[in-house]
Amino acid sequence: MKTLGNILWLALGGVWLALAWLMWAGILALTIVGIPFALQCLKLAEFSLWPFGRQAVADPAASKLGIIGAILWFIPGCVMFVAYLCSGVVMCLTIIGIPFGIQTFKMAFLALAPFGKKIVDAPSS
């Protein structure tokens, strides 16, 4: 079921969200200071391609970039947050799209603060 959900996710907008993250990664990788941010964008691009069956959890081993990191992340994080919100609203317009919209809203909040998180397989229920 996860695979079917992920395939439908790709068709309903996951590809475009992942491409947007890849665009941000390319822009941020142009400077040495932006490389850690570009790595976060790549992590989120991968998660945006195949989100069902995976989740973001706190990573105690992750480095904290502090206030400077939060300030530098503000622009790409806010732009992608709005993109996820718009995508989620559109997906929730149909009954079939509601699970995809809910997943999009979860990912929107991850876009605001991806540092200190890692993507893992969700426990099976």
Secondary structure, 3 states (H helix, E strand, C coil): CHHHHHHHHHHHHHHHHHHHHHHHHHHHCCCCCCHHHHHHHHHHHHHHHCCCCEEEEECCCCCCCHHHHHHHHHHHHHHHHHHHHHHHHHHCCCCCCHHHHHHHHHHHHHHHCCCCEEEEECCCC
